[in-house]
Amino acid sequence: MSISEPLDDPWADSGPSDRLPASRRRTEGGRGRDEQHERGPDSGWDGGGAAFERVPPQDLDAEQSVLGGMLLSKDAIADVVEILKGHDFYKPAHETVYQAILDVYAKGEPADPITIAAELTKRGEINKVGGASYLHTLVQTVPTAANAAYYAEIVHERAVLRRLVEAGTRITQMGYAADDDVDEIVNRAQAEIYAVTEQRTSEDYLPLGDIMEGALDEIEAIGSRSGEMTGVPTGFTDFDSLTNGLHPGQMVVIAARPAMGKSTLALDFARAASIKNNLPSVIFSLEMGRNEIAMRLLSAEARVALHHMRSGTMTDDDWTRLARRMPDVSAAPLYIDDSPNLSMMEIRAKCRRLKQRNDLKLVVIDYLQLMQSGGSKRAESRQQEVSDMSRNLKLLAKELEIPVIALSQLNRGPEQRTDKKPMVSDLRESGSIEQDADMVILLHREDAYEKESPRAGEADLIVAKHRNGPTATITVAFQGHYSRFVDMAQT
């Protein structure tokens, strides 16, 4: 068949509203028998409209076996809790039983048909699950408690498939509605799929009581590490002492006038994460090509002068140092994208993909003012466009739960001052950058303005904004010939 020939389309003569499947029962699914929906309108499950006029993906046998195994063995409970959430169960009664088992187990009490029946009776939910007799049925039907984790994986897979069908229905509705900019619709569709793969639920709001438990656990975990780094390390001791590393959800802005070393500092942060600590990171460079970035990384790591590499005057000693560091640099989980004219939507899509495939831990964007919003709707002004991109970078950090470093230019304000020191108000093209950022690092070198400065070779990392901690000025050494900054820790 020629590609120019039209394919037979069973919906060719129908309108958009006719493309939904007819209401019907189905004799497929996990139980292999004719059955109606277990989930009703009050169950907390949004079936996504017409897509769930068929029985959604589920396996009630596996659900029963999971619960039966948990009622027989506390080891099974410990295994299953790492795999399943309550909302992964298709049958609401099973979710209720599961939550009761976890609550009893959390109190250090035995979880068996007798204790769980008592717990459900106390809550007034025993009849909702089919009475105490149903709990005994769960125990009797489980083949073996030793396979509880395997049954849990089946239940989890069916839950992901249900969320996928629901997300697909919402994406279909977005396409038909076409009530927004097409790039924004594509972004929302990507977010729907990402949410499915990340096993997120639509119920993101929680009562403070539930949140406090997680917060206390985090505080306790930090305390148990006895001062160890909790965020992504930067390689600068005093800076890491001040910030405890770069943390998930943070938007960090590194700002300076041109030729101060913004890109070099950002590469130092990425080197510390990926080469020194094996944490996956990505650099989106809208200014330098990938080969130039690679040369700078090698110069910094091997301590080979960058101008030797560029001029072809490397010595035997240079080659030896380069060969010694090459394996570690090559093996580092550091990704470089030097695509020109990158839009916010493209960066977001690539970061989501890296997060899913490689557990991305850090994003560096060099630099903010070279980005494009990518939408088909033109912003009212360049300031508005930069503000939108700044806000989207903060949302990206929060969505992927990783720190995002955005480099930014400063205006000429510092050059008009006697001491030439930058201020947050010097951020170029948008005041929103300061508002969105969790941390603003202003990079300053006196010798960039005064060659005979007594502080030649030194640089100040001015932490001018720090949402979760104190501000400070941290002094580091600048080794421009090696394309790097070096720690000058005072602690």
C-alpha positions as CSV (number, residue, x, y, z in Angstrom):
1,M,0.0,0.0,0.0
2,S,1.3,3.5,-0.9
3,I,1.7,5.9,2.1
4,S,-0.5,8.3,0.1
5,E,-3.5,6.0,0.2
6,P,-5.9,6.6,3.0
7,L,-6.4,3.9,5.6
8,D,-9.8,2.6,6.4
9,D,-11.1,4.6,9.4
10,P,-14.0,3.1,11.3
11,W,-14.6,6.6,12.7
12,A,-14.3,8.4,9.4
13,D,-18.0,9.6,9.4
14,S,-18.2,10.2,13.1
15,G,-17.6,13.3,15.1
16,P,-15.4,13.6,18.2
17,S,-18.2,12.7,20.5
18,D,-18.8,9.4,18.6
19,R,-15.3,8.1,19.2
20,L,-15.9,7.0,22.8
21,P,-16.5,3.3,23.3
22,A,-20.0,2.0,23.8
23,S,-21.0,1.1,27.3
24,R,-20.5,-2.5,27.9
25,R,-19.4,-5.2,30.3
26,R,-16.3,-7.2,29.8
27,T,-15.3,-10.8,30.5
28,E,-11.6,-10.0,30.8
29,G,-9.4,-8.5,33.4
30,G,-7.6,-9.9,36.4
31,R,-10.4,-12.1,37.6
32,G,-11.3,-13.7,34.3
33,R,-15.0,-13.4,34.9
34,D,-17.9,-11.1,34.2
35,E,-18.0,-8.3,36.8
36,Q,-18.9,-4.7,37.3
37,H,-16.8,-1.9,38.7
38,E,-15.7,-2.3,42.3
39,R,-14.8,1.4,42.5
40,G,-17.8,3.7,42.9
41,P,-18.1,7.5,42.8
42,D,-17.3,7.8,46.5
43,S,-14.3,5.6,46.4
44,G,-11.8,8.3,45.6
45,W,-11.1,6.7,42.2
46,D,-11.7,8.9,39.1
47,G,-12.1,6.5,36.3
48,G,-11.5,9.1,33.7
49,G,-14.9,9.0,32.2
50,A,-15.7,6.7,29.2
51,A,-12.4,4.9,29.4
52,F,-13.6,3.0,32.4
53,E,-16.9,1.8,31.0
54,R,-14.8,-1.3,30.5
55,V,-13.5,-3.0,33.7
56,P,-10.1,-1.3,34.5
57,P,-6.9,-3.4,34.8
58,Q,-7.0,-5.2,38.1
59,D,-6.3,-8.6,39.7
60,L,-8.5,-9.3,42.7
61,D,-6.9,-12.7,43.3
62,A,-3.5,-11.0,43.7
63,E,-5.0,-8.4,46.0
64,Q,-6.5,-11.1,48.2
65,S,-3.3,-13.0,48.3
66,V,-1.3,-9.9,49.3
67,L,-3.6,-9.2,52.2
68,G,-3.8,-12.9,53.2
69,G,0.0,-13.1,53.3
70,M,0.2,-9.9,55.4
71,L,-2.3,-11.4,57.9
72,L,-0.1,-14.5,58.2
73,S,3.4,-13.0,58.4
74,K,4.9,-9.8,59.7
75,D,7.8,-10.3,57.3
76,A,5.3,-10.2,54.5
77,I,4.0,-6.8,55.8
78,A,7.6,-5.4,55.8
79,D,8.0,-6.6,52.2
80,V,4.7,-5.4,50.9
81,V,4.8,-1.9,52.5
82,E,7.9,-1.1,50.3
83,I,5.9,-1.9,47.1
84,L,2.3,-0.9,47.6
85,K,0.3,2.2,48.6
86,G,-3.3,2.0,49.8
87,H,-4.6,3.5,46.5
88,D,-3.0,0.7,44.5
89,F,-5.8,-1.6,45.5
90,Y,-8.7,-1.7,43.0
91,K,-11.3,-2.9,45.5
92,P,-12.0,-0.2,48.2
93,A,-12.6,-2.9,50.9
94,H,-9.0,-4.2,50.3
95,E,-7.6,-0.7,50.7
96,T,-9.4,-0.4,54.0
97,V,-8.0,-3.8,55.2
98,Y,-4.5,-2.8,54.0
99,Q,-4.6,0.5,55.9
100,A,-5.8,-1.2,59.1
101,I,-3.0,-3.8,58.9
102,L,-0.4,-1.0,58.5
103,D,-1.8,0.9,61.4
104,V,-1.8,-2.1,63.7
105,Y,1.7,-3.1,62.6
106,A,3.0,0.4,63.2
107,K,1.9,0.2,66.8
108,G,4.0,-2.9,67.3
109,E,1.0,-5.2,67.7
110,P,0.4,-8.5,65.9
111,A,-1.7,-8.2,62.7
112,D,-3.9,-11.2,62.2
113,P,-7.6,-11.8,61.4
114,I,-8.6,-11.3,65.0
115,T,-6.7,-8.1,65.7
116,I,-7.6,-6.5,62.4
117,A,-11.3,-7.4,62.8
118,A,-11.1,-5.7,66.2
119,E,-9.4,-2.6,64.7
120,L,-12.0,-2.4,61.9
121,T,-14.8,-2.8,64.4
122,K,-13.4,0.0,66.5
123,R,-13.4,2.2,63.4
124,G,-16.9,1.2,62.4
125,E,-15.6,-0.2,59.1
126,I,-15.9,-4.0,59.7
127,N,-19.1,-4.3,57.6
128,K,-17.6,-2.3,54.7
129,V,-15.0,-5.0,54.2
130,G,-17.5,-7.9,54.4
131,G,-17.3,-8.7,58.1
132,A,-14.8,-10.7,60.1
133,S,-15.5,-13.8,58.0
134,Y,-13.9,-12.1,55.0
135,L,-10.6,-11.6,56.8
136,H,-10.5,-15.4,57.5
137,T,-11.3,-16.0,53.8
138,L,-8.3,-13.9,52.9
139,V,-6.0,-16.1,55.0
140,Q,-7.5,-19.3,53.6
141,T,-7.1,-18.3,50.0
142,V,-3.5,-17.2,50.0
143,P,-1.2,-19.9,48.5
144,T,1.8,-19.0,50.6
145,A,2.8,-15.9,52.6
146,A,6.3,-16.2,51.3
147,N,5.1,-14.9,47.9
148,A,3.4,-11.8,49.2
149,A,6.0,-9.4,47.6
150,Y,5.4,-11.1,44.2
151,Y,1.7,-10.7,44.5
152,A,2.2,-7.1,45.6
153,E,4.2,-6.4,42.3
154,I,1.2,-7.7,40.3
155,V,-1.2,-5.4,42.2
156,H,1.2,-2.5,41.7
157,E,1.5,-3.1,38.0
158,R,-2.3,-3.2,37.6
159,A,-2.5,0.1,39.5
160,V,0.0,1.7,37.2
161,L,-2.0,0.5,34.1
162,R,-5.2,2.0,35.6
163,R,-3.5,5.3,36.1
164,L,-2.1,5.1,32.6
165,V,-5.6,4.6,31.1
166,E,-6.9,7.5,33.2
167,A,-4.1,9.7,32.1
168,G,-4.6,8.8,28.5
169,T,-8.3,9.7,28.8
170,R,-7.4,13.1,30.2
171,I,-4.8,13.6,27.4
172,T,-7.5,12.8,24.8
173,Q,-9.8,15.3,26.4
174,M,-7.1,18.0,26.3
175,G,-6.6,17.3,22.6
176,Y,-10.3,17.7,21.8
177,A,-10.8,20.7,24.0
178,A,-7.8,22.6,22.6
179,D,-8.4,25.3,25.1
180,D,-4.8,26.4,25.5
181,D,-1.5,27.1,23.7
182,V,-0.5,23.9,21.9
183,D,2.9,23.8,23.6
184,E,1.3,24.1,27.0
185,I,-1.1,21.2,26.2
186,V,1.9,19.1,25.2
187,N,3.6,20.0,28.4
188,R,0.5,19.0,30.5
189,A,0.2,15.8,28.6
190,Q,3.9,15.0,29.3
191,A,3.3,15.8,33.0
192,E,0.3,13.4,33.1
193,I,2.5,10.5,31.8
194,Y,5.4,11.5,34.1
195,A,3.0,11.5,37.1
196,V,2.0,7.9,36.2
197,T,5.5,6.7,36.0
198,E,6.4,8.4,39.3
199,Q,3.4,6.7,41.0
200,R,1.9,10.0,42.1
201,T,-1.7,10.4,43.2
202,S,-4.0,13.2,42.5
203,E,-4.6,13.7,46.2
204,D,-1.5,15.8,46.9
205,Y,-2.9,17.7,49.8
206,L,-2.4,16.2,53.3
207,P,-3.5,17.1,56.8
208,L,-0.7,18.6,58.9
209,G,-0.7,15.6,61.2
210,D,0.3,13.3,58.4
211,I,3.0,15.7,57.2
212,M,4.5,16.1,60.7
213,E,5.4,12.4,60.9
214,G,7.5,12.7,57.7
215,A,9.1,15.9,58.8
216,L,10.1,14.4,62.1
217,D,11.5,11.3,60.3
218,E,13.7,13.6,58.2
219,I,14.9,15.6,61.2
220,E,15.8,12.4,63.0
221,A,17.6,11.0,59.9
222,I,19.6,14.2,59.5
223,G,20.6,14.0,63.2
224,S,21.6,10.4,62.9
225,R,24.1,11.3,60.1
226,S,26.1,13.4,62.6
227,G,26.7,16.3,60.3
228,E,27.1,14.4,57.1
229,M,26.0,16.0,53.9
230,T,22.3,15.7,53.2
231,G,22.2,17.6,49.8
232,V,24.2,17.4,46.6
233,P,27.8,18.4,47.5
234,T,29.4,21.3,45.7
235,G,33.0,20.6,46.6
236,F,33.5,23.8,48.5
237,T,33.7,23.1,52.3
238,D,32.5,26.4,53.7
239,F,29.7,26.6,51.2
240,D,28.5,23.1,52.0
241,S,28.8,23.9,55.7
242,L,26.5,26.9,55.2
243,T,24.0,25.1,52.9
244,N,24.4,21.4,53.7
245,G,24.6,20.9,50.0
246,L,22.0,21.7,47.3
247,H,18.6,20.2,48.1
248,P,15.7,18.7,46.2
249,G,13.3,21.3,44.9
250,Q,15.7,24.2,45.2
251,M,16.3,26.7,42.4
252,V,19.8,28.1,42.8
253,V,20.9,31.2,40.8
254,I,24.5,31.9,40.1
255,A,24.8,35.5,38.8
256,A,27.7,37.7,37.8
257,R,28.9,40.1,35.2
258,P,30.4,38.6,32.0
259,A,33.8,36.9,32.2
260,M,33.6,36.5,36.0
261,G,33.5,32.7,35.8
262,K,29.8,31.7,36.1
263,S,30.1,28.8,33.8
264,T,33.3,27.6,35.5
265,L,31.7,27.7,38.9
266,A,28.7,25.8,37.6
267,L,31.0,23.2,36.0
268,D,32.7,22.9,39.4
269,F,29.4,22.1,41.0
270,A,28.6,19.5,38.4
271,R,32.1,18.0,38.7
272,A,31.7,17.6,42.4
273,A,28.3,15.9,42.0
274,S,29.0,13.5,39.1
275,I,32.8,12.9,39.0
276,K,33.5,13.0,42.8
277,N,30.2,11.6,44.1
278,N,28.8,9.7,41.2
279,L,25.5,11.6,41.2
280,P,23.8,11.9,37.8
281,S,23.7,15.5,36.5
282,V,23.0,17.3,33.3
283,I,24.3,20.6,31.8
284,F,22.3,22.5,29.3
285,S,24.7,24.8,27.7
286,L,23.3,27.5,25.4
287,E,26.7,29.3,25.4
288,M,29.5,26.8,25.0
289,G,29.7,23.7,22.8
290,R,30.1,20.2,24.3
291,N,33.7,19.9,23.2
292,E,34.6,23.1,24.9
293,I,32.9,21.9,28.1
294,A,34.7,18.6,27.9
295,M,38.0,20.4,27.6
296,R,37.3,22.6,30.6
297,L,36.3,19.5,32.6
298,L,39.5,17.7,31.7
299,S,41.6,20.8,32.4
300,A,40.1,21.2,35.8
301,E,40.3,17.5,36.7
302,A,43.8,16.8,35.3
303,R,45.3,20.2,36.1
304,V,46.4,20.7,32.5
305,A,46.4,24.3,31.4
306,L,43.4,25.0,29.1
307,H,45.5,27.1,26.8
308,H,47.9,24.1,26.3
309,M,45.0,22.0,25.1
310,R,43.7,24.7,22.7
311,S,47.1,25.7,21.3
312,G,48.4,22.1,20.9
313,T,51.4,22.7,23.2
314,M,50.7,19.9,25.7
315,T,53.8,18.5,27.3
316,D,54.5,14.8,28.1
317,D,53.6,15.6,31.7
318,D,50.3,17.1,30.6
319,W,49.5,14.0,28.6
320,T,50.3,11.8,31.6
321,R,48.0,13.7,33.9
322,L,45.3,13.7,31.3
323,A,45.5,9.9,30.8
324,R,45.4,9.4,34.6
325,R,42.1,11.3,35.0
326,M,40.4,10.3,31.8
327,P,38.9,7.0,33.0
328,D,37.2,8.6,36.0
329,V,35.9,11.6,34.0
330,S,34.6,9.3,31.2
331,A,32.8,7.1,33.6
332,A,31.0,9.9,35.4
333,P,27.2,10.2,35.0
334,L,27.4,13.7,33.6
335,Y,25.3,14.6,30.6
336,I,25.8,17.6,28.3
337,D,23.3,19.1,25.9
338,D,24.5,22.0,23.8
339,S,21.5,22.2,21.6
340,P,21.0,25.8,20.4
341,N,17.9,27.8,21.1
342,L,16.6,25.4,23.8
343,S,13.1,26.1,25.0
344,M,11.7,25.7,28.4
345,M,9.5,22.9,27.2
346,E,12.4,21.0,25.7
347,I,14.5,21.3,28.8
348,R,11.6,20.1,30.9
349,A,10.9,17.1,28.7
350,K,14.6,16.1,28.7
351,C,14.9,16.4,32.4
352,R,11.9,14.3,33.0
353,R,13.4,11.6,30.8
354,L,16.7,11.7,32.6
355,K,15.0,11.5,35.9
356,Q,13.1,8.4,34.9
357,R,16.0,6.6,33.2
358,N,19.0,7.7,35.2
359,D,17.7,9.1,38.5
360,L,18.9,12.6,37.8
361,K,20.1,14.6,40.8
362,L,21.2,18.0,39.5
363,V,20.4,20.3,36.6
364,V,22.6,23.2,35.4
365,I,21.4,25.7,32.8
366,D,23.9,28.1,31.2
367,Y,22.4,30.6,31.0
368,L,18.9,31.9,31.7
369,Q,18.8,34.9,29.4
370,L,19.7,32.7,26.4
371,M,16.7,30.5,26.9
372,Q,13.5,30.8,24.9
373,S,10.0,30.3,26.4
374,G,9.1,28.1,23.4
375,G,5.4,28.8,23.5
376,S,3.5,29.9,20.4
377,K,2.1,32.9,22.4
378,R,4.5,35.8,22.5
379,A,5.2,37.3,25.9
380,E,4.3,40.9,26.4
381,S,8.0,41.8,27.0
382,R,11.4,40.2,27.4
383,Q,11.1,40.8,31.1
384,Q,7.8,38.8,31.2
385,E,9.4,36.0,29.2
386,V,12.4,35.7,31.6
387,S,10.0,35.8,34.5
388,D,7.9,33.0,33.1
389,M,11.1,30.9,32.5
390,S,12.3,31.6,36.0
391,R,9.1,30.4,37.5
392,N,9.0,27.3,35.3
393,L,12.5,26.4,36.4
394,K,11.4,26.6,40.0
395,L,8.4,24.4,39.2
396,L,10.7,21.9,37.4
397,A,12.9,21.7,40.5
398,K,9.9,21.0,42.7
399,E,8.3,18.5,40.3
400,L,11.4,16.4,39.8
401,E,12.6,16.9,43.4
402,I,16.1,17.9,42.4
403,P,18.2,21.2,42.6
404,V,18.2,23.3,39.5
405,I,21.1,25.7,39.0
406,A,20.4,28.6,36.6
407,L,23.1,31.0,35.6
408,S,22.1,34.6,35.1
409,Q,23.7,37.8,33.8
410,L,23.8,40.9,36.0
411,N,23.3,44.4,34.6
412,R,25.9,47.1,34.8
413,G,25.0,48.1,38.3
414,P,28.2,46.8,39.9
415,E,30.5,48.7,37.5
416,Q,28.9,52.0,38.7
417,R,29.8,51.3,42.3
418,T,33.1,52.1,43.9
419,D,33.7,48.6,45.3
420,K,32.2,47.0,42.2
421,K,30.4,44.4,44.3
422,P,27.2,43.0,42.9
423,M,23.8,43.1,44.6
424,V,20.7,41.0,44.1
425,S,19.0,44.0,42.6
426,D,21.4,43.8,39.7
427,L,19.8,40.7,38.3
428,R,19.1,41.4,34.7
429,E,15.7,41.5,32.9
430,S,13.5,40.3,35.7
431,G,12.9,40.8,39.4
432,S,11.1,37.4,39.4
433,I,14.5,35.6,39.4
434,E,15.2,36.8,42.9
435,Q,11.6,35.9,44.0
436,D,11.7,32.4,42.5
437,A,15.2,31.5,43.7
438,D,15.8,29.7,46.9
439,M,19.4,30.7,46.8
440,V,21.2,33.5,44.9
441,I,25.0,33.3,44.6
442,L,26.7,36.4,43.3
443,L,30.2,35.8,42.0
444,H,32.7,38.6,42.4
445,R,36.5,38.9,41.6
446,E,38.3,42.1,42.5
447,D,41.1,41.3,40.1
448,A,38.7,41.4,37.2
449,Y,38.5,45.2,37.7
450,E,41.8,45.9,39.4
451,K,44.7,43.8,38.1
452,E,47.0,44.8,41.0
453,S,44.5,44.0,43.7
454,P,46.0,42.4,46.8
455,R,43.3,39.8,46.4
456,A,44.4,38.7,43.0
457,G,43.5,35.0,42.4
458,E,40.6,35.1,45.0
459,A,36.9,35.1,44.3
460,D,33.9,35.8,46.5
461,L,30.8,33.6,46.5
462,I,28.3,36.0,47.9
463,V,25.3,34.0,49.2
464,A,22.9,37.0,49.0
465,K,19.7,35.0,49.4
466,H,19.3,31.7,51.3
467,R,15.7,30.8,51.9
468,N,16.5,28.0,54.3
469,G,19.5,29.3,56.1
470,P,21.9,32.2,56.7
471,T,23.7,34.3,54.1
472,A,27.5,34.7,54.0
473,T,30.4,35.6,51.7
474,I,32.7,32.6,51.0
475,T,36.1,33.1,49.6
476,V,37.5,30.6,47.1
477,A,40.6,30.6,44.9
478,F,40.3,31.2,41.1
479,Q,42.6,29.2,38.9
480,G,41.6,30.4,35.5
481,H,44.4,28.6,33.7
482,Y,42.9,25.3,34.9
483,S,39.3,26.5,34.4
484,R,38.2,26.0,38.0
485,F,37.7,27.5,41.4
486,V,39.4,25.8,44.3
487,D,38.4,25.5,48.0
488,M,39.9,27.8,50.5
489,A,38.0,26.4,53.5
490,Q,38.3,28.4,56.8
491,T,36.7,25.6,58.9
